[in-house]
Amino acid sequence: MNGLVHIYCGDGKGKTTAALGLALRAAGNGVPVVIARFLKNDGSGEVGILENVPGVYLFHCERQFGFTWTMSEEQKAEAGEYFTRLFERAWEMGCKTVRESVEGAGKADGCMAGENWGSDSVSDGSSRRDTGVCDTGASISESPVSGAPVSGSPASAPLTSPPCEIRALLVLDEIMAAVNSGFVANERLLAALDHRPDGLEVVLTGRGPSEELLSRADYVTEMRAVKHPYEKGVGARKGVEY
């Protein structure tokens, strides 16, 4: 199994925080990362940092439409066109990154060594060597398909461990809000997930994922609000909430 789907949902704090933490971990391991943020602005503290992380491409929030409950029908239509296009561009970028990683296999070690993605095109430097070896030292070509032990793998490793190669990570932050607001069609997102290329790991965040999305996820983590300083009148704090 190659390229899984993560969902971070719930009413508690930490969905975006968890997704971006995973993005940094992936980038630190030489995995190209694509991040698109929905119904947000660029005023959050992580934006400037992510721009300077080698191997990370961040789509900027070029337009703001205000709160959904204050939008006119015309504004909602414009927001739908914008966020649908944002989703499509991010998805295309994620798929392109996987293709270039496959095409560049064996040409270069690592990913984006000391470079950033400065445009919508992914540089040749984003290609990642397909060594066929997981961290355990076991060859992908020797991965078990019927529970047979793999020579050289640790005794503690599950005998049915799938190949661990991830060629790109795509983070769609607050995509659930865009879907639930009618700005991105749920069916369009489902179809994309069903036809994603091998090696594309996908992270979805936001409240209220549909049952169809939940059924397609491999990881589902729900952030539950037990306590929050907002209940005591403490507003969003710079460096913590944004």
WORAWO-V777556 format. One record per backbone hydrogen bond with DSSP energy under -0.5 kcal/mol. CO is the residue of the C=O (numbers start at 1). NH is the residue of the N-H. Records with the same first field share a line. If there is no record, write none. Layout:
BEGIN
CO=NH  NH
END
This chain:
BEGIN
2=199
4=202
5=218  219
6=204
7=9  221
8=206
9=223
14=18
15=19
16=20
17=21
18=22
19=23
20=24
21=25
22=26
23=27
24=28
25=29
26=29  31
27=30
30=32
32=169
33=57
34=171
35=59
36=173
41=44
44=47
45=49
46=50
47=51
49=52
50=53
52=54
53=56
55=33
56=58  117
57=35
58=60
60=62
67=70  71
68=71
72=76
73=77
74=78
75=79
76=80
77=81
78=82
79=83
80=84
81=85
82=86
83=87
84=88
85=89
86=90
87=91
88=92
89=93
90=94
91=95
92=96
93=97
94=98
95=99
96=100
97=101
98=102
99=103
100=104
102=105
104=107  108
108=129
112=114  115
115=55
116=118
121=119
123=126
124=127
125=112
129=131
132=140
134=137
138=134
139=142
140=143
150=153
154=157
158=161
167=32
168=201
169=34  171
170=172  203
171=36  173
172=175  205
173=38
174=178
175=179
176=180
177=181
178=183  184
179=182
185=189
186=190
187=191
188=192
189=193
190=194
191=195
192=195
193=196
197=200
199=167  168  201
201=170
202=6
203=172
204=8
205=176
210=214
211=215
212=216
213=216  217
214=217
219=7
221=9  223
222=224
223=12
224=226
228=231
229=232  234
230=233
233=235
237=240  241  242
242=45
END
